[in-house]
Amino acid sequence: MTEEPPHFRVAVIGTGFAGIGMAVRLRQAGLEDFVVLERADDLGGTWRDNSYPGAACDVPSHLYSFSFAPNPGWSRSFSPQPEIWEYLKRVAGEYGVDRHVRHRHDVTAARWEPRRNRWRIETTGGTVTAQFLVSGAGPLADPSFPDIKGLDAFEGTMFHSADWDHDHDLTGRRVAVIGTGASAIQFVPRIQPRVGSLSLFQRTAPWVMFRHDRDITGLESWLFRNLPLTQKIARTSIYWGRENYVFGFAKNPRLLSVVERLGRANIHRGVKDPELRAKLTPDFRAGCKRILMSNDYYPALAQPNVDVVTDGIVEIRPHAVVTRDASGREVEHEVDTIILGTGFHVTDPPIAHRILDADGVSLAQHWGSTAQAFRGTTVAGYPNAFVLAGPNTGLGHTSQVFMIEAQIRYTMRALTYACRNRVDRLAVRPEAQRAYNRMVARAMEGTVWVSGGCDSWYLNEEGRNTTLWPSFTWSYALRTRWFDPHNYDLRLNRAGAAR
């Protein structure tokens, strides 16, 4: 007789902000029958993995943290990666989450079993089952590699910024950096003084604003520790200041001309050469791609050992990156190290290929090129499953943690409703999901994210924005404040009936 795998009320995937936050709320609700499945040896998700030089958050520290676990000990106004990682581990320990975590349990398949009314979850560390499945594997979990001819033929050292090779000494090296996104603008200034030469291959110039970063003073730290209300006030003021960005991004993009003037001023502050300035000046509306922040990116690019290359890459050869200039001539850029700053699988998250319905259809297949969910959290055809940081819950202006907490609140309300009313299956109705996503699509019309004149990672293959929430975050929080059972098909267990 085959032994049954361990069964849990809830299985949570991942130990980033989403997974840890979900686990904390489960424990606070008195629900101890859950497991957290983590593929690595330690907690932390993207803030564990992205340890490249200069890694830091581009949202102010006091807002980029859980509302229920303020950290009075931030050292800077924008937190560096080691502090955020340590914060997540501390929260997990203080709230007793770590003892629910199973490390080296990378989820390879999670399939809905309708007869048993449960999820069967296969991992590299064994099999478990659960009545409810919560995916906390966010959009920045898996690095994206560019589709460039000959990439595998390179004979030097190559790595992605999300998997930094700290054993590779860059001193005096001829380094190629491919990509100019949020990671590259942080690590390029850190490695530039050490390398022999740095060729930065830029497909599109990003908008980069001045970063108002500073040390947290001793007085501020004292106040935050001894008068917690002061930190709450600081967090609230940052939140509402960030919400004002929505007026330009989603309501009236013409307001972004002020932001663009500040961006150009930042270029002029850091770069004196007119030709280089022209290369670094974006040709699209600010906000169409994520607005980045740095004080040292432009000065680093102006150094004599840096070459900004805007010609398209043709192929990678064993010791060179090859581009084609405007005249059609191929140019070899000899390098011995390639660093890929090419982002993540945002619109096609790998976890979606591993979550399967009763017929074995993966969430990725179900979505195709257009990911959709109800409230960004539940998907028709996948009962008892919740996707944190799901479709159209991303942000281009403020803290993703705020949205994650709103989704966790909604998920907890759903689980509480199921428990109190003896409901053992929650399945969002397709018509409810369609109506919700029509609303999202209407709200997205006219925003800078779809009309700003750029090709960003926010967009899917069809040019639709399936990534971002198209309005104020408080409006999303209101929509997810309560669980709405009328939008779900509910199956009652044999022991009782719903109210």
Secondary structure, DSSP 4 states (H G I P E B T S, - for coil): -PPPPPEEEEEEE--SHHHHHHHHHHHHTT---EEEE-SSSSS-THHHH---TT-B-SS-TTTSS-TTS--TT-SBSS-BHHHHHHHHHHHHHHTT-GGGEETT--EEEEEEETTTTEEEEEETTEEEEEEEEEE---TTSSB-----TTGGG--SEEEEGGG--TTS--TT-EEEEE--STTHHHHHHHHTTTSSEEEEE-SSPPPEE-----BPPHHHHHHHHH-HHHHHHHHHHHHHHHHTHHIIIII-GGGGHHHHHHHHHHHHHH---HHHHHHHS-SS-TTSSPPEE-SSHHHHHTSTTEEEE-SEEEEEETTEEEEE-TTS-EEEEE-SEEEE---B-SSS-GGGGTEE-TTS-BHHHHHTTS---BTTTB-TT-TTEEETT-TT-B-SSS-HHHHHHHHHHHHHHHHHHHHHTTEEEEEE-HHHHHHHHHHHHHHHTTSHHHHSS---TTB-TTS-B-SB--S-HHHHHHHTSS--GGGEEEEE-TT----
